[in-house]
Amino acid sequence: MKIVLILLVSMFTFISTAFAQWIPLDSIRVQDANGVPVLLGQIVTTRGIVTTQRELGASLVYFQDRTDGMVAFDAPFGAGVKRGDSIEVTGTVVQFNG
């Protein structure tokens, strides 16, 4: 019985990860009346194409999809991608400098 339970949990985890839902970038940018992102503090998954990386020596990666563009701040991520890469990113929505 324990093996069956472990197998079911493993299958659920694989299916949940393999079919994780992603949202377009313009949906992440939706703001309330005060200019605060509606998804602030939430973990989201999105996809895009890297357009610029490591601008001015910083760990910034700019990427875009057909709806919008976004920037990711992460040194290891920035070092691991190059312009033109198709990426899927999962992270927490934060607001930077208003």
Summary of the structure (lengths in Angstrom):
residues: 98
radius of gyration: 16.8
end to end distance: 53.4
largest distance: 57.0
contacts: 229
relative contact order: 0.20
helix: 31%
strand: 31%
